[in-house]
Amino acid sequence: MLTEEALRTALEDTIQVLERTRRSFKSRELGQLRRRLIDLLEQLETDTGEKEEG
């Protein structure tokens, strides 16, 4: 089963690759994907923080 930590790590790795290669691949779609993944990661962290508080 996929854990939240594994999902977070996969998202972070993907974002890092997209950031490192963004000058090589000047794609609006890849930039938008990177931003959506960052938003998703932030939402995951927010949701996790709320679970820990509750």
PyMOL Python script that loads the backbone (N, CA, C, O; Angstrom):
from pymol import cmd

cmd.read_pdbstr("""\
ATOM      1  N   MET A   1       0.836  -1.182   0.000  1.00  0.00           N
ATOM      2  CA  MET A   1       0.000   0.000   0.000  1.00  0.00           C
ATOM      3  C   MET A   1       0.883   1.248   0.000  1.00  0.00           C
ATOM      4  O   MET A   1       1.922   1.285   0.659  1.00  0.00           O
ATOM      5  N   LEU A   2       0.467   2.245  -0.730  1.00  0.00           N
ATOM      6  CA  LEU A   2       1.202   3.501  -0.829  1.00  0.00           C
ATOM      7  C   LEU A   2       0.994   4.329   0.438  1.00  0.00           C
ATOM      8  O   LEU A   2      -0.138   4.616   0.829  1.00  0.00           O
ATOM      9  N   THR A   3       2.092   4.704   1.065  1.00  0.00           N
ATOM     10  CA  THR A   3       1.987   5.517   2.275  1.00  0.00           C
ATOM     11  C   THR A   3       2.064   6.997   1.914  1.00  0.00           C
ATOM     12  O   THR A   3       2.501   7.356   0.821  1.00  0.00           O
ATOM     13  N   GLU A   4       1.640   7.842   2.835  1.00  0.00           N
ATOM     14  CA  GLU A   4       1.730   9.287   2.604  1.00  0.00           C
ATOM     15  C   GLU A   4       3.180   9.711   2.423  1.00  0.00           C
ATOM     16  O   GLU A   4       3.478  10.585   1.608  1.00  0.00           O
ATOM     17  N   GLU A   5       4.079   9.097   3.177  1.00  0.00           N
ATOM     18  CA  GLU A   5       5.495   9.441   3.070  1.00  0.00           C
ATOM     19  C   GLU A   5       6.041   9.083   1.689  1.00  0.00           C
ATOM     20  O   GLU A   5       6.806   9.854   1.109  1.00  0.00           O
ATOM     21  N   ALA A   6       5.657   7.925   1.157  1.00  0.00           N
ATOM     22  CA  ALA A   6       6.100   7.521  -0.177  1.00  0.00           C
ATOM     23  C   ALA A   6       5.544   8.469  -1.231  1.00  0.00           C
ATOM     24  O   ALA A   6       6.243   8.828  -2.179  1.00  0.00           O
ATOM     25  N   LEU A   7       4.299   8.869  -1.069  1.00  0.00           N
ATOM     26  CA  LEU A   7       3.682   9.815  -2.000  1.00  0.00           C
ATOM     27  C   LEU A   7       4.394  11.159  -1.934  1.00  0.00           C
ATOM     28  O   LEU A   7       4.695  11.756  -2.968  1.00  0.00           O
ATOM     29  N   ARG A   8       4.662  11.631  -0.739  1.00  0.00           N
ATOM     30  CA  ARG A   8       5.351  12.911  -0.563  1.00  0.00           C
ATOM     31  C   ARG A   8       6.739  12.866  -1.204  1.00  0.00           C
ATOM     32  O   ARG A   8       7.140  13.807  -1.889  1.00  0.00           O
ATOM     33  N   THR A   9       7.460  11.788  -0.982  1.00  0.00           N
ATOM     34  CA  THR A   9       8.798  11.638  -1.548  1.00  0.00           C
ATOM     35  C   THR A   9       8.754  11.622  -3.072  1.00  0.00           C
ATOM     36  O   THR A   9       9.581  12.258  -3.725  1.00  0.00           O
ATOM     37  N   ALA A  10       7.794  10.901  -3.637  1.00  0.00           N
ATOM     38  CA  ALA A  10       7.656  10.841  -5.093  1.00  0.00           C
ATOM     39  C   ALA A  10       7.329  12.217  -5.669  1.00  0.00           C
ATOM     40  O   ALA A  10       7.868  12.602  -6.706  1.00  0.00           O
ATOM     41  N   LEU A  11       6.452  12.950  -5.002  1.00  0.00           N
ATOM     42  CA  LEU A  11       6.112  14.303  -5.458  1.00  0.00           C
ATOM     43  C   LEU A  11       7.328  15.221  -5.387  1.00  0.00           C
ATOM     44  O   LEU A  11       7.597  15.973  -6.323  1.00  0.00           O
ATOM     45  N   GLU A  12       8.061  15.160  -4.282  1.00  0.00           N
ATOM     46  CA  GLU A  12       9.249  16.000  -4.128  1.00  0.00           C
ATOM     47  C   GLU A  12      10.292  15.679  -5.192  1.00  0.00           C
ATOM     48  O   GLU A  12      10.884  16.593  -5.766  1.00  0.00           O
ATOM     49  N   ASP A  13      10.525  14.400  -5.462  1.00  0.00           N
ATOM     50  CA  ASP A  13      11.488  13.995  -6.486  1.00  0.00           C
ATOM     51  C   ASP A  13      11.066  14.496  -7.863  1.00  0.00           C
ATOM     52  O   ASP A  13      11.891  15.000  -8.625  1.00  0.00           O
ATOM     53  N   THR A  14       9.792  14.357  -8.176  1.00  0.00           N
ATOM     54  CA  THR A  14       9.281  14.797  -9.475  1.00  0.00           C
ATOM     55  C   THR A  14       9.418  16.300  -9.630  1.00  0.00           C
ATOM     56  O   THR A  14       9.829  16.783 -10.686  1.00  0.00           O
ATOM     57  N   ILE A  15       9.078  17.039  -8.592  1.00  0.00           N
ATOM     58  CA  ILE A  15       9.192  18.501  -8.625  1.00  0.00           C
ATOM     59  C   ILE A  15      10.647  18.912  -8.825  1.00  0.00           C
ATOM     60  O   ILE A  15      10.932  19.826  -9.600  1.00  0.00           O
ATOM     61  N   GLN A  16      11.569  18.245  -8.134  1.00  0.00           N
ATOM     62  CA  GLN A  16      12.991  18.566  -8.275  1.00  0.00           C
ATOM     63  C   GLN A  16      13.478  18.334  -9.700  1.00  0.00           C
ATOM     64  O   GLN A  16      14.229  19.150 -10.234  1.00  0.00           O
ATOM     65  N   VAL A  17      13.062  17.236 -10.321  1.00  0.00           N
ATOM     66  CA  VAL A  17      13.462  16.956 -11.703  1.00  0.00           C
ATOM     67  C   VAL A  17      12.907  18.028 -12.634  1.00  0.00           C
ATOM     68  O   VAL A  17      13.619  18.522 -13.508  1.00  0.00           O
ATOM     69  N   LEU A  18      11.648  18.384 -12.451  1.00  0.00           N
ATOM     70  CA  LEU A  18      11.043  19.414 -13.293  1.00  0.00           C
ATOM     71  C   LEU A  18      11.744  20.759 -13.108  1.00  0.00           C
ATOM     72  O   LEU A  18      11.930  21.495 -14.077  1.00  0.00           O
ATOM     73  N   GLU A  19      12.131  21.084 -11.888  1.00  0.00           N
ATOM     74  CA  GLU A  19      12.839  22.342 -11.643  1.00  0.00           C
ATOM     75  C   GLU A  19      14.228  22.333 -12.270  1.00  0.00           C
ATOM     76  O   GLU A  19      14.652  23.332 -12.849  1.00  0.00           O
ATOM     77  N   ARG A  20      14.941  21.211 -12.158  1.00  0.00           N
ATOM     78  CA  ARG A  20      16.294  21.121 -12.725  1.00  0.00           C
ATOM     79  C   ARG A  20      16.285  21.189 -14.242  1.00  0.00           C
ATOM     80  O   ARG A  20      17.227  21.707 -14.842  1.00  0.00           O
ATOM     81  N   THR A  21      15.240  20.677 -14.869  1.00  0.00           N
ATOM     82  CA  THR A  21      15.215  20.583 -16.331  1.00  0.00           C
ATOM     83  C   THR A  21      14.373  21.669 -16.988  1.00  0.00           C
ATOM     84  O   THR A  21      14.182  21.643 -18.204  1.00  0.00           O
ATOM     85  N   ARG A  22      13.866  22.619 -16.214  1.00  0.00           N
ATOM     86  CA  ARG A  22      12.943  23.589 -16.799  1.00  0.00           C
ATOM     87  C   ARG A  22      13.606  24.494 -17.823  1.00  0.00           C
ATOM     88  O   ARG A  22      12.923  25.002 -18.713  1.00  0.00           O
ATOM     89  N   ARG A  23      14.901  24.712 -17.731  1.00  0.00           N
ATOM     90  CA  ARG A  23      15.592  25.522 -18.739  1.00  0.00           C
ATOM     91  C   ARG A  23      15.850  24.722 -20.017  1.00  0.00           C
ATOM     92  O   ARG A  23      15.929  25.290 -21.107  1.00  0.00           O
ATOM     93  N   SER A  24      15.978  23.422 -19.878  1.00  0.00           N
ATOM     94  CA  SER A  24      16.202  22.565 -21.043  1.00  0.00           C
ATOM     95  C   SER A  24      14.926  22.344 -21.837  1.00  0.00           C
ATOM     96  O   SER A  24      14.952  22.269 -23.065  1.00  0.00           O
ATOM     97  N   PHE A  25      13.820  22.242 -21.133  1.00  0.00           N
ATOM     98  CA  PHE A  25      12.534  21.985 -21.769  1.00  0.00           C
ATOM     99  C   PHE A  25      11.609  23.150 -21.460  1.00  0.00           C
ATOM    100  O   PHE A  25      10.913  23.153 -20.445  1.00  0.00           O
ATOM    101  N   LYS A  26      11.608  24.131 -22.337  1.00  0.00           N
ATOM    102  CA  LYS A  26      10.790  25.323 -22.107  1.00  0.00           C
ATOM    103  C   LYS A  26       9.359  25.030 -22.523  1.00  0.00           C
ATOM    104  O   LYS A  26       8.908  25.428 -23.597  1.00  0.00           O
ATOM    105  N   SER A  27       8.671  24.339 -21.661  1.00  0.00           N
ATOM    106  CA  SER A  27       7.304  23.913 -21.933  1.00  0.00           C
ATOM    107  C   SER A  27       6.363  24.526 -20.906  1.00  0.00           C
ATOM    108  O   SER A  27       6.541  24.360 -19.700  1.00  0.00           O
ATOM    109  N   ARG A  28       5.370  25.229 -21.402  1.00  0.00           N
ATOM    110  CA  ARG A  28       4.364  25.807 -20.508  1.00  0.00           C
ATOM    111  C   ARG A  28       3.637  24.700 -19.753  1.00  0.00           C
ATOM    112  O   ARG A  28       3.330  24.841 -18.570  1.00  0.00           O
ATOM    113  N   GLU A  29       3.366  23.602 -20.447  1.00  0.00           N
ATOM    114  CA  GLU A  29       2.649  22.486 -19.815  1.00  0.00           C
ATOM    115  C   GLU A  29       3.446  21.882 -18.660  1.00  0.00           C
ATOM    116  O   GLU A  29       2.876  21.556 -17.619  1.00  0.00           O
ATOM    117  N   LEU A  30       4.758  21.731 -18.836  1.00  0.00           N
ATOM    118  CA  LEU A  30       5.580  21.184 -17.755  1.00  0.00           C
ATOM    119  C   LEU A  30       5.646  22.152 -16.578  1.00  0.00           C
ATOM    120  O   LEU A  30       5.667  21.729 -15.422  1.00  0.00           O
ATOM    121  N   GLY A  31       5.678  23.444 -16.871  1.00  0.00           N
ATOM    122  CA  GLY A  31       5.657  24.442 -15.805  1.00  0.00           C
ATOM    123  C   GLY A  31       4.357  24.393 -15.025  1.00  0.00           C
ATOM    124  O   GLY A  31       4.354  24.480 -13.797  1.00  0.00           O
ATOM    125  N   GLN A  32       3.257  24.254 -15.743  1.00  0.00           N
ATOM    126  CA  GLN A  32       1.956  24.157 -15.087  1.00  0.00           C
ATOM    127  C   GLN A  32       1.866  22.875 -14.258  1.00  0.00           C
ATOM    128  O   GLN A  32       1.325  22.880 -13.153  1.00  0.00           O
ATOM    129  N   LEU A  33       2.395  21.785 -14.795  1.00  0.00           N
ATOM    130  CA  LEU A  33       2.404  20.516 -14.062  1.00  0.00           C
ATOM    131  C   LEU A  33       3.211  20.651 -12.773  1.00  0.00           C
ATOM    132  O   LEU A  33       2.786  20.189 -11.713  1.00  0.00           O
ATOM    133  N   ARG A  34       4.371  21.285 -12.872  1.00  0.00           N
ATOM    134  CA  ARG A  34       5.213  21.493 -11.690  1.00  0.00           C
ATOM    135  C   ARG A  34       4.458  22.286 -10.627  1.00  0.00           C
ATOM    136  O   ARG A  34       4.485  21.930  -9.449  1.00  0.00           O
ATOM    137  N   ARG A  35       3.795  23.346 -11.037  1.00  0.00           N
ATOM    138  CA  ARG A  35       3.037  24.155 -10.076  1.00  0.00           C
ATOM    139  C   ARG A  35       1.875  23.374  -9.462  1.00  0.00           C
ATOM    140  O   ARG A  35       1.592  23.520  -8.273  1.00  0.00           O
ATOM    141  N   ARG A  36       1.203  22.548 -10.264  1.00  0.00           N
ATOM    142  CA  ARG A  36       0.107  21.733  -9.718  1.00  0.00           C
ATOM    143  C   ARG A  36       0.632  20.718  -8.706  1.00  0.00           C
ATOM    144  O   ARG A  36      -0.001  20.469  -7.680  1.00  0.00           O
ATOM    145  N   LEU A  37       1.790  20.137  -9.002  1.00  0.00           N
ATOM    146  CA  LEU A  37       2.381  19.177  -8.066  1.00  0.00           C
ATOM    147  C   LEU A  37       2.809  19.858  -6.770  1.00  0.00           C
ATOM    148  O   LEU A  37       2.650  19.292  -5.688  1.00  0.00           O
ATOM    149  N   ILE A  38       3.352  21.070  -6.874  1.00  0.00           N
ATOM    150  CA  ILE A  38       3.718  21.822  -5.674  1.00  0.00           C
ATOM    151  C   ILE A  38       2.473  22.106  -4.844  1.00  0.00           C
ATOM    152  O   ILE A  38       2.489  21.942  -3.624  1.00  0.00           O
ATOM    153  N   ASP A  39       1.397  22.529  -5.496  1.00  0.00           N
ATOM    154  CA  ASP A  39       0.138  22.782  -4.787  1.00  0.00           C
ATOM    155  C   ASP A  39      -0.375  21.511  -4.114  1.00  0.00           C
ATOM    156  O   ASP A  39      -0.840  21.548  -2.975  1.00  0.00           O
ATOM    157  N   LEU A  40      -0.287  20.394  -4.822  1.00  0.00           N
ATOM    158  CA  LEU A  40      -0.734  19.116  -4.269  1.00  0.00           C
ATOM    159  C   LEU A  40       0.099  18.728  -3.046  1.00  0.00           C
ATOM    160  O   LEU A  40      -0.441  18.273  -2.038  1.00  0.00           O
ATOM    161  N   LEU A  41       1.403  18.909  -3.145  1.00  0.00           N
ATOM    162  CA  LEU A  41       2.285  18.598  -2.021  1.00  0.00           C
ATOM    163  C   LEU A  41       1.963  19.492  -0.824  1.00  0.00           C
ATOM    164  O   LEU A  41       1.920  19.018   0.311  1.00  0.00           O
ATOM    165  N   GLU A  42       1.737  20.776  -1.073  1.00  0.00           N
ATOM    166  CA  GLU A  42       1.377  21.686   0.017  1.00  0.00           C
ATOM    167  C   GLU A  42       0.053  21.280   0.654  1.00  0.00           C
ATOM    168  O   GLU A  42      -0.092  21.337   1.875  1.00  0.00           O
ATOM    169  N   GLN A  43      -0.913  20.869  -0.166  1.00  0.00           N
ATOM    170  CA  GLN A  43      -2.204  20.433   0.365  1.00  0.00           C
ATOM    171  C   GLN A  43      -2.039  19.165   1.201  1.00  0.00           C
ATOM    172  O   GLN A  43      -2.663  19.028   2.253  1.00  0.00           O
ATOM    173  N   LEU A  44      -1.209  18.250   0.738  1.00  0.00           N
ATOM    174  CA  LEU A  44      -0.944  17.025   1.484  1.00  0.00           C
ATOM    175  C   LEU A  44      -0.332  17.349   2.845  1.00  0.00           C
ATOM    176  O   LEU A  44      -0.707  16.761   3.859  1.00  0.00           O
ATOM    177  N   GLU A  45       0.609  18.285   2.858  1.00  0.00           N
ATOM    178  CA  GLU A  45       1.242  18.673   4.118  1.00  0.00           C
ATOM    179  C   GLU A  45       0.244  19.354   5.047  1.00  0.00           C
ATOM    180  O   GLU A  45       0.278  19.140   6.259  1.00  0.00           O
ATOM    181  N   THR A  46      -0.643  20.172   4.487  1.00  0.00           N
ATOM    182  CA  THR A  46      -1.676  20.834   5.291  1.00  0.00           C
ATOM    183  C   THR A  46      -2.619  19.802   5.888  1.00  0.00           C
ATOM    184  O   THR A  46      -2.944  19.858   7.074  1.00  0.00           O
ATOM    185  N   ASP A  47      -3.060  18.858   5.058  1.00  0.00           N
ATOM    186  CA  ASP A  47      -3.970  17.814   5.532  1.00  0.00           C
ATOM    187  C   ASP A  47      -3.314  16.958   6.611  1.00  0.00           C
ATOM    188  O   ASP A  47      -3.963  16.584   7.588  1.00  0.00           O
ATOM    189  N   THR A  48      -2.044  16.649   6.438  1.00  0.00           N
ATOM    190  CA  THR A  48      -1.316  15.847   7.417  1.00  0.00           C
ATOM    191  C   THR A  48      -1.193  16.607   8.732  1.00  0.00           C
ATOM    192  O   THR A  48      -1.344  16.019   9.803  1.00  0.00           O
ATOM    193  N   GLY A  49      -0.922  17.903   8.660  1.00  0.00           N
ATOM    194  CA  GLY A  49      -0.828  18.721   9.862  1.00  0.00           C
ATOM    195  C   GLY A  49      -2.139  18.785  10.610  1.00  0.00           C
ATOM    196  O   GLY A  49      -2.155  18.778  11.841  1.00  0.00           O
ATOM    197  N   GLU A  50      -3.242  18.848   9.878  1.00  0.00           N
ATOM    198  CA  GLU A  50      -4.559  18.886  10.513  1.00  0.00           C
ATOM    199  C   GLU A  50      -4.866  17.559  11.200  1.00  0.00           C
ATOM    200  O   GLU A  50      -5.472  17.542  12.271  1.00  0.00           O
ATOM    201  N   LYS A  51      -4.451  16.444  10.589  1.00  0.00           N
ATOM    202  CA  LYS A  51      -4.676  15.125  11.195  1.00  0.00           C
ATOM    203  C   LYS A  51      -3.923  15.004  12.514  1.00  0.00           C
ATOM    204  O   LYS A  51      -4.440  14.469  13.494  1.00  0.00           O
ATOM    205  N   GLU A  52      -2.684  15.514  12.520  1.00  0.00           N
ATOM    206  CA  GLU A  52      -1.858  15.409  13.718  1.00  0.00           C
ATOM    207  C   GLU A  52      -2.410  16.264  14.849  1.00  0.00           C
ATOM    208  O   GLU A  52      -2.272  15.905  16.018  1.00  0.00           O
ATOM    209  N   GLU A  53      -3.037  17.397  14.515  1.00  0.00           N
ATOM    210  CA  GLU A  53      -3.605  18.277  15.536  1.00  0.00           C
ATOM    211  C   GLU A  53      -4.887  17.696  16.117  1.00  0.00           C
ATOM    212  O   GLU A  53      -5.171  17.860  17.304  1.00  0.00           O
ATOM    213  N   GLY A  54      -5.669  17.005  15.259  1.00  0.00           N
ATOM    214  CA  GLY A  54      -6.981  16.507  15.658  1.00  0.00           C
ATOM    215  C   GLY A  54      -6.905  15.250  16.373  1.00  0.00           C
ATOM    216  O   GLY A  54      -7.933  14.705  16.775  1.00  0.00           O
TER     217      GLY A  54
END
""", "prot")
cmd.dss("prot")
cmd.show_as("cartoon", "prot")
cmd.util.cbc("prot")
cmd.orient("prot")
